[in-house]
Amino acid sequence: MSSVRNLEYGGQPVWQRAAQSKLRNLPWQGSAWQQQLRAGEPLRDLIILDGHAHIGEYANFYMNEPGAGSMVAVMDRIGMQAAIVSANASISSNNDYGNQMVLQAVRAYPGRFLGYVVANPWETEEMEATLNHYLDQPGMVAIKLHPELHDDYPMRGPRYAPMWAVAAERRVPVLFHTYFGGDTLEDIADLAGKYPSVPLLVGHSLQDKSLDAMVELANSFPNVYVDLSVPEIFGITEFFYTALDDIGKLIFGTDFPWGNCHFRVGAVIYSRIPEQAKRKVLGENMASLLGISLESLVAAAKVRPGPGEK
């Protein structure tokens, strides 16, 4: 497998490959979105739906203002309509407290926050009831797993069986962390084949294993999607644009507030892919997967007018 720097087997970085080099060597074309970013203005005429975000404090290190109100203020500054969040407390120390935090944020900021309910494999007896309870709440739209922070418990293990049953019955997406996680490519492929009704969002694009394998999985299984919360890798947006059979499989995520929201939006805005593809990646793909109308996202965000607008 490739290294954490995502070199292919022959040692060639993704940004040096022929297809991506061809895109990056095209004549530079500016856009209104780029001008708005440079001016520090909210992006306009664009839907941004963050498909991978978090909320709340994290036990292992300091996070700057990770509460709902502070996050909405950042979202307003960049022009992001909505974010789908899981609680840092849930993926680490206190699952119920964290899931309650997410539900409170969803209710306090309807349409701005949508919620992941976290499934903890060490709470198997109440897992089915917990998932159904939260997924019955308006705005709670998907399930989140973080095997690495739950003692590397394998996703194919029996303790996750109630979660997979609920996800399959409800046909809700499952986002799972893969960065330095213990699950193999074969594990993910097995789950994709076993639960074809469950959209699988592969967190962080398998960046610690192989971007090529990520593409192979997404192109091989209709229910496997790529989570783009790894823009630190130069050329990654162009890589997936050229390598995926369906650009609709590429889901935008920032890992906010772990990650820098402005930087990660900018990585897509400045990528050398067509404008319509940027629209799909930044919001339309995830909205379509969840069955959410773009109009409802715009209405909920109450986007601030730009200079000279009313």
PEDA-V681426 format. One record per run of one state. SS is the DSSP state (~ for helix, > for strand, _ for the rest). FROM is the first residue (numbers start at 1). TO is the last residue. If there is no record, write none. Layout:
BEGIN
ss->{SS/SS}
from->{FROM/FROM}
to->{TO/TO}
END
This chain:
BEGIN
ss->{_/>/_/>/~/_/~/_/~/_/>/_/~/_/>/~/_/~/_/>/_/>/_/~/_/>/_/~/_/~/_/>/_/~/_/>/~/_/~/_/>/_/~/_/~/>/_/~/_/~/_/~/_}
from->{1/7/8/13/14/17/18/25/32/39/49/56/68/79/82/88/93/95/109/110/111/113/119/124/136/140/146/147/150/158/171/174/177/185/195/200/203/207/211/221/224/228/236/244/247/250/252/261/270/275/291/294/302}
to->{6/7/12/13/16/17/24/31/38/48/55/67/78/81/87/92/94/108/109/110/112/118/123/135/139/145/146/149/157/170/173/176/184/194/199/202/206/210/220/223/227/235/243/246/249/251/260/269/274/290/293/301/310}
END
